[in-house]
Amino acid sequence: MIDRLRTLLLSLMWTHSPKDLNIALIRTGDHTAFLGLEDAPHVVLDASTRAWDARRRGASSAAEQLARELSRRRFLLAHADLPDARAYQRAVREVAELPPMPTAVIAIHRFGDALGDEPALAEPLLAAMEEGERLGIHVLLQAHGLAGVRRPEFVQRCALRIVQWTVEAESSRLAMGTDEAARLPETVPGAGFLVADGAAEVRFTAWGPGKDDWQPLIEKMVEDAPVQTAQWVPPLSTPITLGDVLGELAASEERGLSATGFAGAAEVPIGLVDVPEEGRTKLLTVPVGGPKGNIVVSGNAGSGRAYAICSAMLAMALTRTPRELQFYGLSVAGGPSKVHFLRELPHLGCTATSGDLVLARAIVDDIEYLIRQRTGRRRSGADDPEDEFGVVYLIIEGWPGLAAITDLVPRIRVVAESGPACGVHLFISCEKHEELPDWLLAGATELELRSRDPGVGADGAHSYRVALPWLQGVEETHQPRLAKGADLARRIAAAWPWPPAPEPEVLPKEVPYRAGRGTSKNIALGPVRRQDEWAELDLARTRHVLCLGEPGSGKTALLRVVLEEIVRLHPSGDAVVVLVDPKRSMIGEAGAQNMRYLAMPHEFEAVAEEVVAELQRRTRRSAAEDEGGPFAGRRIFFLINDYEMAHGSRHLFDVLEPFVAEDIGFHLVVTRNSINSRNALEQGLLQRMLASGCASLVLSGEERDGELLPGVWSVPRPPGRAVLLRPGEDEVVVQIAWAS
């Protein structure tokens, strides 16, 4: 029976020009089914319904390709306002501008098996049979028998049937209503019946060329009609590169290497979208900033997430200068960072990996600071941006990895919700959108890669393909993956003669106290990130200081700096210092002028009583004088190191609580182990200090202790690195100076 199908197709090819007739061949995995007919100039589709075969050949499914052609023909008829293919073909001959719509023949080898291999083929095939006359499509179905065919509606829609010898009488009856086909002689090749609806069957003997006759006929057709007709293969079936969508590039001193057609565009192309209903493609674009500037790309391993991120970064970089656009990367999920391949891109400030959470927190801290600065200027009506940044993207590779760093999540939420209004955006990758909180998806541009073919995704009814992150060449090479993207990043860098995107400042791990000792009237602690000055404590505004940190985090170093600063600010001895040091870690300070050094519990209680008596006297005198000005007498600095050990079960220092809120020249500087400190912060002396508006420092701690103070989490930090909170001021990151 396959011989009759091949003979019929060959006859159609010989009697029609490729301009007037297109033939689509759909087969099961049998490569010999059409004996070389796929080389004929009329053939616009050679598809297999076997999934493994289609993947091997890099083709889309037969169902997708047939559905796309049906949609294209419907669109052309509607757009031309014509009723059917015949009217359209007449118009084509008269109006050359119309896209062609040749008559199409769809030939399916062993269609019962084909539908079993690819069930999705049934819907577009049935539509082709129902709308065939209007759309100019004819369907040829070939089967060895009808007894096992599970979809009789296809057979019922065949108005013309060619029936040859059948093994079973049932197949003969299903095909032509009688047993005649089962009685045909097996020894007569080509014998059969032509059966048409409403007419008597006609017996015939068909010509069947041998294989040796076949190939010369096809070669003759190719020779006589060398111009191949347009293929039905969807435009997304093969990879594309950024060069295919960005067009011409040019280099200049002002803009560096730039895609001239998209310089400064609000949206940049990163791939192609298939529009089957119109028979065309359009550019797949992503915004550069704006209300929908946050971008989420999702897909399983091997879906091309890394390519999508790098392609978007390079496309943006080819339409914006490093002054206009900056990227900062967080790749904290473990494994190699794909963004790091683009490290030479001048728009990329830096990328932090899971091994450098200090840098990761510095990046987020800088971006939060930028949002606060821009928001404040916008509210004040200032037009001048007053910063060195343009549109900023924070790229997060692998959301689940970052979500495990609990202190960063609320800060990323600030970026997601407040950033877009002031030009700061997120670019996040994950396996599934379900992994992301709603606040990340709200208003975001989403790219969902759900194909085994890397870079292919879908947006509703439209499929798209993201371009590979280089300019040309999709063939396999011996270069590592993304190496071509790194080459393009280097080319962009070479064409940019000006400074690259600024890197976040990371504080040094150790700063000598003497290096910053100055003439300030306040207590200087150490250098602050992003500022050319040291962090200070103004005791006129915040009379007390609380410091939290795990052992070895730098609590004692803080007290040493405070002691040095007290001596500097009160050289004439107009201050008294009480130093409570139960672990004797500061025993070297014992014996200093105007200092009471205490290491034993019985000493703590006795001195506390003395101090309380003095504070009561001062309180009474202050109430009696009622002058209303700041305290002008001798200062009392009460320093407690390792409060949890000194305070103990007897709560020795609760007697100081009544004086915390009084302006009587009394200052508490308390350090406490941050581990399991939550309850201690909600009661007694520490709670009263926090309620009075004391300055607070949070050093390194264990992550399990969570949020110690509002917005400040217990996380590992380098020794001496602290978040400083002062009432009425933005939090800052400070490196406590080292006073040896």
C-alpha positions, 0 to 999 in steps of 0.5 A: 500500500505504501507503493500506491502512496508514493506513486500518487505523490510522485504523480502529483509532483510531476504534474504540479510546480513546487510554487503551486503544490506543497507536500508534507511527509509525516511518517513513523520511525521508518526512514525508507517510507518515502524512498527519497521523496523528501528530497523533492522540491515540493516537500516542505515538511519531513517529520517523524512521529517518533519522539526520539527520532524528532529529538535526534534530528532537532525538529519540532513535533509534527503536531506543532508544525501542522498546527502552525501551518493551519494557523498561518493559513487562517490568518492569511485568509482573514487578513486578506478578507477572502473566503477560501484558498482558491480565492486567495490563490487568484489574488496572489496571481493578481497582487504580488505582495500577498504571501503565497499559499500553495495547495498543500498535501499532507501524507501520513505513513501508517497513520494509526501508528502515527497517532499512537506515537504522537496523540497530539497530532490528532487535533490539528490533523482532524482540523485539516480534514474538516477545514481542508477545502477552505484552507487548500489542504488535502490529507492522504492517510496510509494504513495496512488495515483498519481493523486496529485503528482506534480513531474511525472518525478519520476514516469517515472523513476520507471521501476517496479511498484506495483499497488494495488486498487486505488480510482480514475481511473486516478491514475490507468491509470497513474500507469499502463496505464489502469483502471484495478487497480480501478476495483480490489476488495477492500475486497481482501487484497494484491491484485494488479498488477506487472507492468514492462516496456515492459512486460505485467502486472502480477496480484498477491495477496501478503502476509501481516504479521500482527503486532503480526507477525512482531516484532518477525521477526525483533528480530530474524534478530537482534539476527542473525546479531547483528553487526549494519552496519555503519550509514549514519548519517552525523558526524556533527549531534551531538555536539562534544567537544574540547577533540574530536579534540585535543586528548591527554593532558599532563601537564609539568612544562615547558608547563603546560597543553598541547595538545601533538599532537598540541603543537606549531602548526601553526594551531589548531583544533577547530572542524570538517569539513564534506567532503561528496565527500570523505565520511570522516571528517577533522579537522576544524582549525584556525591559531595561528598568521600568515598572516591570523591570524585575525579571524572573527566569525559571526552568529545570536543570538543562533548560537554559536558565544560565544562557537566558541570564547571560544573554539578557545581561549582554543584550542590555550591555550592548544597549547601555553604557556602564554609566547607564547600567550596572549589574551585581551578582549573588550566586550563593546557592553553591556550585559555579556561578554562570554570571562569573563567566562575564566577569570582564563585562564593564557593567558587572560590578562584582559577583558574590559566591557562597564562599563570600557572604561578607561580599554578598551582604555588602552588595545588598547593603549598598543597593539598599542604601542606593534605594534609600538615597534615591527615594529620599531625593525623589520625595524631596523633589530633587531632579539631580540623581546625585549618584554614580549609578544608572539602572541597577540589576541585582542578579540572584542565581538560584533563589532557594540558595539565597532564601536559606540566608535568612537575614538577606530575604527581608532586604531583598523584599525591600529591593523587589518592592521599593527598587523599581520606582527608583531604577533598582531591579532584581533578576532572579533564576529558579527551577519553578515559579512556585519556589518564589514568594508572591512579592517577588513575582508581583509585577515581574517579567517572567520567562518560563523555560519548560522544554528539553531544548535549552532556551525554549519556553512558552508564554500562553499560546506563543513559544519563544527561544532565547538567543545564545549569549554570543553573536554568531555560530551555534555549531558545537565547539571545543570551548567550554560552555559560555566561553563565547559569552566571555569572549563577547564580554571581553570585546565589550570591555575592550571597546569601553575606555572609561571606568567600569561599574563601581565595586562595593566597598569591603571594609578591611578586616583590621583597622588600627585605632591610632589610624583614626584617632582624631579631634572629634568630641564624640566617641569614635569606633571605626571606619564606616562603609561608603563613608570617608569618616569613622562611626561616632557615638554622640553621648548627648543623644544616645547616653548608653551603648549595647553590643551583642555578639558571639564569643570572638566577635569583637566585644572586648575590642569595642570596650578597649576602643571606648576606654581609649576614647574616654581617656582622649575625651576626658584627659583631666580626669573628669570621668570615672570608669567602672569596668566589670570584667568577669572573664578577666579578658581586660585585666591589663586595663586594671590600675588605670587612672580614675578606673575601678576594675572589677572581676569578682561577683562580690565586688560587682554588688558592692560597687553597684551599690556605691554607684546607685547611691551617687546616682540617687544623689544626682537625681535628687539634685537635678530635680531640685535645680530643674535647670533643664540643660544637659548635665555638666558634672563628672561623668560615670562610665559603667562598662560591663563585659560579658553581661550574662556572666556578670549579671548572673542569677542574682540580677546584680545590675537591675538596681541601675534600671531607674537611672537609665532614662535620666540625664545625670552624667551616667553612661552604660556600655554593655556587651553580651553574648548574642547566643540565646539572648532573645529573652534577656533583651526583653527584660531587666536592664537591657530592655530598659536600655533599648527602650531609652533609645541606646545605640546598638551594635550587632557583631557576628553571631549564630544564624539560629538566633535570627533577628536580634534587633529590628531589621538586624539579624544574627549572622556570621561576620568578620571579627570586629564587623558590626551593624550600628543602630542609632536613633534617628539615623540609618544603620551603618556597617562599621569595623571596630578599630583595634586598640592593642 
